[in-house]
Amino acid sequence: MKIKDIKTLKEGELAKTLGDLREKLRVARFGMAGSKSKNVKENANLRKDIARILTTINKSNGNKK
C-alpha cells in the first residue's frame, strides 16, 4: 500500500484497513509457524503497512490539538 493511497482514506476507512491488516498479519504469523507460507516477506510488508497507517492516524490527530 502506497502512502499517497493511505492519505486519501478517511479516518474510519483507515481504522477498518488497520484491523484488516492486523488480522492478515496474525494469520500470516500462524502460517509461518506451521510452514504453510511461501512468501517470507509478507510479514515485513504487512508490518510496514500497519506502521504507515498508524503514522497517518497519529499525524491527523496531532493536527487537531
C-alpha positions as CSV (number, residue, x, y, z in Angstrom):
1,M,0.0,0.0,0.0
2,K,1.4,3.4,-1.0
3,I,1.5,6.4,1.4
4,K,-0.5,8.5,-1.1
5,D,-3.2,5.9,-1.1
6,I,-3.3,5.9,2.7
7,K,-3.5,9.7,2.8
8,T,-6.7,9.7,0.7
9,L,-8.6,7.5,3.1
10,K,-10.8,8.9,5.8
11,E,-10.3,8.0,9.4
12,G,-13.0,5.4,9.6
13,E,-11.6,3.7,6.5
14,L,-8.1,3.8,8.0
15,A,-9.3,2.1,11.1
16,K,-11.0,-0.6,9.1
17,T,-8.0,-1.2,6.9
18,L,-5.8,-1.3,10.0
19,G,-7.9,-4.0,11.5
20,D,-7.8,-6.0,8.3
21,L,-4.0,-5.7,8.1
22,R,-3.6,-6.8,11.7
23,E,-5.8,-9.8,11.1
24,K,-3.7,-10.7,7.9
25,L,-0.5,-10.4,10.0
26,R,-1.9,-12.7,12.6
27,V,-2.9,-15.3,10.1
28,A,0.5,-14.9,8.3
29,R,2.4,-15.5,11.6
30,F,0.5,-18.7,12.3
31,G,1.1,-19.8,8.7
32,M,4.8,-19.2,9.2
33,A,4.8,-21.3,12.4
34,G,3.2,-24.1,10.5
35,S,5.5,-23.6,7.5
36,K,2.5,-23.0,5.2
37,S,3.6,-19.6,3.9
38,K,5.7,-19.4,0.8
39,N,6.1,-15.6,0.9
40,V,8.5,-14.9,3.6
41,K,8.5,-11.1,3.1
42,E,4.7,-10.9,3.6
43,N,5.1,-10.3,7.4
44,A,7.5,-7.4,6.9
45,N,5.3,-5.8,4.3
46,L,2.2,-6.1,6.5
47,R,4.1,-4.6,9.5
48,K,5.3,-1.7,7.3
49,D,1.7,-1.0,6.0
50,I,0.4,-1.0,9.6
51,A,3.1,1.4,10.6
52,R,2.3,3.7,7.7
53,I,-1.4,3.8,8.7
54,L,-0.7,4.4,12.4
55,T,1.7,7.2,11.4
56,T,-1.0,8.8,9.3
57,I,-3.6,8.5,12.0
58,N,-1.3,10.0,14.6
59,K,-0.4,12.9,12.3
60,S,-4.1,13.7,11.7
61,N,-4.8,13.5,15.5
62,G,-1.8,15.8,16.2
63,N,-3.1,18.5,13.8
64,K,-6.4,18.6,15.7
65,K,-4.9,19.5,19.1
